[in-house]
């Protein structure tokens, strides 16, 4: 039997923080049909907000993501990009989903770009099991932060995290 020198030695030790993993690459269409690939955004901070039109917490969180997107556009347009990523939408076809998402976007006067995923691949790749989820990816393409669920503090959190990443040495 091993001997311990103090009671503290018997306490479980915290696991070291895992190294940030590379964010899974994807290519998705925007509402206007133009495709966006994560790999083409390397060098920028990328914020992805996973949402759906039927998701109540998403409806509460999207205005905060829009506020962050507006702040990023006004202050750091060359360094930060924000995309809402529509997932798990229920529709009879891709065009029906597009129309539903576009109507929702227009009604709510959102201006940040939205991407549409017609499959579950991106949510599986990012480990998204419920929405909303907001993911911040650093300039090296690594997942820096992830927020699950709705929080009224989301704008302030995203802004502080983005400023920390902007100030980090490249």
N, C-alpha and C positions, 0 to 999 in steps of 0.2 A: 504494500500500500504506500502510495506517495503521501508525504506529509506536506501540510500547508503551513506557511508562517503566520498567516492572519486570516481572519474571517473574510476579508476582501478578496483573498485569493480564491475563495470558493464561489464567489458570485460570478454569474455568466458575464463574459467579456463582450462588449459591443462588437458587432461585425464591422469590419472596415467598409467604408462607403464604396460601392462598386464603381469602377471606372465608367465614365460615360460611354455608352455604346453608340456606334454609328447609327443614325436614324435610317430606317429602311427607305430606299429610294422608291419613287412612284412616278407615274405620269398619269395625270387626270385632266379631263376637260373642264374649262370654265363654262359659265353659262353662255358666253358668246362663242363657244366652240373651240377657242384657242387652247392648246394643251400646255400644261405646266409640269415640268419635271423637277423634282427636288434637287437632283444632281446639278442642274443648271443654275441653281441658286446658291451654290457653295460660295463662301466668302461673305454671305449676308446672314443676319439673324432671321430665322424663319419661325413664325408663329402659326400653328395649325389649330383651328378650333373645330372639333367634330360635333355635328349637330344634325337635327332633323326637324321638319316643320311640325310634327306632331308631339314634340318633346317639350313639356312645360318648363323644366329647368333651363333648357336651351333658350327658350323664348325670353327668359329673364336674364340670361347671361350674354346673349348676343349684343345687346346695347352696350355692355361694358367692353366687349371685344371691339365693337365699332369705335368706341371712345378711344381705346388704345390704338387702333389702326389710324384714327385721325391724328392722334398725338405723334405717332411714329412718322406718318406722312409729313406733318408740319415740321418736325424736328430732326428726323433721321432717315429721310426717304431713300438715301443711297445705301443705307446699312440694315434696315429692317423691312421685312415684308410680312404681311398678315393675310392668311387665307382662311375663310370659313370652309369647312369640308363637309358637305352634305352626305350623310350615310344612312343606310337602313330605311330609305324612303319607300313608302308603299304606293305603287302605281302599276298600271296595266302594261306600260311600255316606257322606254327611255324618254320618248317625247312627252308622255303624260307626266313623268317625274320632272322633266325640265320645265314644263309649263307651271306645275305646282310650286316648284322652287322659285321660279321667276316671279310669280304672282306674290308669294310670301315676301320675297326680297323687295319688290316694288312697294307693296303695302307698308312695309316697315321702314322704307326709305334708307335701307342699308346701302353703303357705297363701296365697302371693301369687296374685293373679288371673292367669289365663292366657287369652289370646285365641286364636282359631283362624282360620287363613286356609285357605280351601278352594281358592284359586287362587294363581297365582304373581305376582300384581300387586304385593303389598307387597314381596316380595323383589326384584323387578325395580326398583321405585321407589327402594328403598334400596341398590341395587347389591350385594345379598347373593348371592354365588356359591358359598358354602360356609357351613356352620354348625358350631359356634355363632358368632354375631355379637351383640355387645352394643352398643347405641347409646344415648348420652346426649344428650338434647335440652334446651337451656337454656330459661329462662322466656320468651324471645322466640320460641320455636318453631324455633330454629336447631340444626342438628346441632353439638354441642360436641365430642364424642369418639366414637370407634368402636373397639371391640376385636374382633379376629378370632381365632378359635380359642380353645382352652382355655389358661388361665394360672392356676397356683395362687395368684397374687397378685391375682386379679380383685377380691376383696372390698376389699382395701386401696386398689387403684387407684380403684374406683368411689367409695369413701368420700372419698378425697382430692379427686377431681374434683368431687364433689357439694358438698363444703365450699367449694371454690374458687368454684363457681358461686353458692352461697348468699351468699357474702361479696361477690360482684361487685355493683356498683351497678346497680339496675334501670334 
